[in-house]
Amino acid sequence: MPNFLYTRRKITNYAALGASLLSAAFGVAFLVWILKDVLVMGAGALSPAFFTELPAPPGEAGGGLANAIGGTLLLTVIATAIGVPSGILAGTYLSEYGRGSRLASAVRFIADILVSAPSIVIGIFVYAIIVRPSGGFSAIAGAVALAIIMLPVVIRTAEEVLKLVPDATREAALALGAPHWKVTVFVVYRGAARGITTGVMLAVARVSGETAPLLFTSFNNSFWNWKLNEPVSTLTVAIFNYAMGPYDDWHAKAWGAAFLITAAVLFVTVTARLVVGRRHGG
């Protein structure tokens, strides 16, 4: 009887292991398939004109997505400037000052909800509080929507990373007479710098591919625009518009934009992994 039970456990273990390997292979196969199509179709659409020229009129070949590239960088920078400091400060409160308080529990609960909130809902929310009262789409509205999406990721990452700093380090600094805020800024932040940087990079990678909230906020623009109170073009919205267009040249540009976004997200994600690896490796 014990041999039978042992054999059954081994069979169950091998079956679970085989199912896990098949599931992993299934996911990797589709990932490789997608990356292959994006690489083959997208790399061929890239040219100097793609990075330097404005979109050509409908039906005409040529042109580029220089304004969409610039608009994407503009919104990402503004969103990072809004979301990252706010997220780090909120994470600092949760880790250093609000442990066990009801306000900290409420903030943590709201952040957890926002992490899984559909981005289109956030876009509609920003549309209601910024776009409609201001009377038009704008770059600042798009940046605020992206910042809200970034915020919970930065908050939870900053909180967890700051908690990893040993309490003995804080106590040693406090014992030397340093104020609590100096301990946080010059001791705790320094110990958690790599982890916070990783969280920021992952948050930026997440918002770089968002389309739905931008359709309700920054909308689109066929020309250069650096004014924050006017619509601005982005790569994700360009992909949305060009992929549904009737022209092969538009489809090629959509593949090129998809390649740029994929490469950027892959670069940021790999860099974040390397930072984490260096941190744990000492």
LINLINVEN-V237780 format. One record per residue. N is the residue number from 0. RES is the residue in one letter. PHI is phi as a letter, one per 40 degrees, with the letter a starting at -180 (* if undefined). Layout:
n->[N/N]
res->[RES/RES]
phi->[PHI/PHI]
//
This chain:
n->[0/1/2/3/4/5/6/7/8/9/10/11/12/13/14/15/16/17/18/19/20/21/22/23/24/25/26/27/28/29/30/31/32/33/34/35/36/37/38/39/40/41/42/43/44/45/46/47/48/49/50/51/52/53/54/55/56/57/58/59/60/61/62/63/64/65/66/67/68/69/70/71/72/73/74/75/76/77/78/79/80/81/82/83/84/85/86/87/88/89/90/91/92/93/94/95/96/97/98/99/100/101/102/103/104/105/106/107/108/109/110/111/112/113/114/115/116/117/118/119/120/121/122/123/124/125/126/127/128/129/130/131/132/133/134/135/136/137/138/139/140/141/142/143/144/145/146/147/148/149/150/151/152/153/154/155/156/157/158/159/160/161/162/163/164/165/166/167/168/169/170/171/172/173/174/175/176/177/178/179/180/181/182/183/184/185/186/187/188/189/190/191/192/193/194/195/196/197/198/199/200/201/202/203/204/205/206/207/208/209/210/211/212/213/214/215/216/217/218/219/220/221/222/223/224/225/226/227/228/229/230/231/232/233/234/235/236/237/238/239/240/241/242/243/244/245/246/247/248/249/250/251/252/253/254/255/256/257/258/259/260/261/262/263/264/265/266/267/268/269/270/271/272/273/274/275/276/277/278/279/280/281]
res->[M/P/N/F/L/Y/T/R/R/K/I/T/N/Y/A/A/L/G/A/S/L/L/S/A/A/F/G/V/A/F/L/V/W/I/L/K/D/V/L/V/M/G/A/G/A/L/S/P/A/F/F/T/E/L/P/A/P/P/G/E/A/G/G/G/L/A/N/A/I/G/G/T/L/L/L/T/V/I/A/T/A/I/G/V/P/S/G/I/L/A/G/T/Y/L/S/E/Y/G/R/G/S/R/L/A/S/A/V/R/F/I/A/D/I/L/V/S/A/P/S/I/V/I/G/I/F/V/Y/A/I/I/V/R/P/S/G/G/F/S/A/I/A/G/A/V/A/L/A/I/I/M/L/P/V/V/I/R/T/A/E/E/V/L/K/L/V/P/D/A/T/R/E/A/A/L/A/L/G/A/P/H/W/K/V/T/V/F/V/V/Y/R/G/A/A/R/G/I/T/T/G/V/M/L/A/V/A/R/V/S/G/E/T/A/P/L/L/F/T/S/F/N/N/S/F/W/N/W/K/L/N/E/P/V/S/T/L/T/V/A/I/F/N/Y/A/M/G/P/Y/D/D/W/H/A/K/A/W/G/A/A/F/L/I/T/A/A/V/L/F/V/T/V/T/A/R/L/V/V/G/R/R/H/G/G]
phi->[*/c/c/c/c/c/c/c/c/c/c/c/c/c/c/c/c/c/c/c/c/c/c/c/c/c/c/c/c/c/c/c/c/c/c/c/c/c/c/c/c/c/c/c/c/c/a/d/c/c/c/b/b/c/d/c/c/d/g/b/c/g/g/a/b/c/c/c/c/c/c/c/c/c/c/c/c/c/c/c/c/c/c/c/d/c/c/c/c/c/c/c/c/c/c/b/b/b/c/g/c/c/c/c/c/c/c/c/c/c/c/c/c/c/d/c/c/c/c/c/c/c/c/c/c/c/d/c/c/b/c/c/c/c/g/a/c/a/c/c/c/c/c/c/c/c/c/c/c/c/d/c/c/c/d/c/c/c/c/c/c/c/c/c/c/d/c/c/c/c/c/c/c/c/c/c/g/c/c/c/c/c/c/c/c/c/b/c/d/c/c/b/c/c/c/c/d/c/c/c/c/c/c/c/c/c/c/c/b/c/b/d/c/c/c/c/b/c/f/a/a/c/b/c/a/b/c/c/c/b/c/b/c/b/c/c/c/c/c/d/c/c/c/c/c/c/b/c/c/c/c/c/c/c/c/c/c/c/c/c/c/c/c/c/c/c/c/c/c/c/c/c/c/c/c/c/c/c/c/c/c/g]
//
